[in-house]
């Protein structure tokens, strides 16, 4: 009975130790390595390559916040500065009020700032 117990212990250690080392090795992996594998496809021109795309994103973000009144703030003014799209509404002459404003990162489409002027 003792020999069988020793054999089981040895077998357990032979299997357990490599599994523990493998688990330890994968847990020590650098975060950068993981991010590289998860980055996926990134277009050369960025996820927001042009003004038309920036406007569509702006409207998609503004609508739930400000409602359909954003469409009365057309035409939108769009500019690209330091890889950041800036989209803002305009006010017709003789009208009072503010306009929606948004900053969108060209490369990854992150929303950097959203506001409405008064």
Secondary structure, DSSP 8 states (H G I E B T S, - for coil): -HHHHHHHHHHHHHHHHHHHHHHHHHHT--HHHHHHHH-----TT-SS-SHHHHHHHHHHHHHHHHGGGGGGG-S-EEEEETTEEEEE----TT--S--EEEEEETTT--EEEEEE--
